[in-house]
Amino acid sequence: MRKHEEIFQEAPREHKRGASSFVDDSQHMHDFYVKFGHNVQKTREKANFTQEEFSKKASIDRSYLSEIETGRRRVSLFIAFKIASLLGTTLDDLLEIMD
């Protein structure tokens, strides 16, 4: 398992449009959100919440939660922290990336 600090250290520093590093960074961030979403889903299911139940508890739309869990939606730090708190875990645990 790798912590989110390691993931960010590996990210390319350049973000020039059209440069290969921009494309690589974009793919890297997509993979990060997919893994984060998977951790949210796994933790939610372990807490015995359906998407409908948890989305109501978090005051977010169920479709938004679904998009977070599948990595199709980027989540703000505020929402990520809110999800972690309501699931009784830490943001650090949700940001833990599985190899």
WOBELZI-V481098 format. One record per residue. N is the residue number from 1. RES is the residue in three letters. D_FIRST is the distance of its C-alpha to the first C-alpha in Angstrom with 2 decimals. Layout:
((N,RES,D_FIRST) (N,RES,D_FIRST))
//
This chain:
((1,MET,0.00) (2,ARG,3.77) (3,LYS,6.74) (4,HIS,9.81) (5,GLU,11.78) (6,GLU,10.19) (7,ILE,10.84) (8,PHE,14.31) (9,GLN,15.05) (10,GLU,14.71) (11,ALA,17.10) (12,PRO,20.66) (13,ARG,23.17) (14,GLU,26.17) (15,HIS,27.02) (16,LYS,30.38) (17,ARG,31.51) (18,GLY,31.98) (19,ALA,29.92) (20,SER,27.20) (21,SER,24.69) (22,PHE,25.53) (23,VAL,24.83) (24,ASP,21.52) (25,ASP,20.50) (26,SER,21.76) (27,GLN,19.70) (28,HIS,16.55) (29,MET,17.35) (30,HIS,18.20) (31,ASP,14.86) (32,PHE,13.30) (33,TYR,15.86) (34,VAL,15.42) (35,LYS,11.75) (36,PHE,12.90) (37,GLY,15.85) (38,HIS,14.13) (39,ASN,12.35) (40,VAL,15.89) (41,GLN,17.54) (42,LYS,15.50) (43,THR,16.10) (44,ARG,19.70) (45,GLU,20.43) (46,LYS,19.17) (47,ALA,21.62) (48,ASN,24.28) (49,PHE,25.18) (50,THR,26.56) (51,GLN,26.10) (52,GLU,29.74) (53,GLU,29.46) (54,PHE,26.44) (55,SER,27.84) (56,LYS,31.07) (57,LYS,29.41) (58,ALA,27.58) (59,SER,30.82) (60,ILE,29.36) (61,ASP,30.59) (62,ARG,29.04) (63,SER,28.92) (64,TYR,27.02) (65,LEU,24.36) (66,SER,24.27) (67,GLU,23.86) (68,ILE,20.96) (69,GLU,19.19) (70,THR,19.90) (71,GLY,18.95) (72,ARG,22.64) (73,ARG,23.22) (74,ARG,21.90) (75,VAL,21.75) (76,SER,23.24) (77,LEU,21.67) (78,PHE,24.36) (79,ILE,23.56) (80,ALA,19.78) (81,PHE,20.67) (82,LYS,23.34) (83,ILE,21.13) (84,ALA,18.64) (85,SER,21.74) (86,LEU,23.46) (87,LEU,20.58) (88,GLY,20.51) (89,THR,17.02) (90,THR,15.94) (91,LEU,15.29) (92,ASP,12.27) (93,ASP,10.82) (94,LEU,12.01) (95,LEU,10.57) (96,GLU,6.92) (97,ILE,5.92) (98,MET,4.95) (99,ASP,5.87))
//
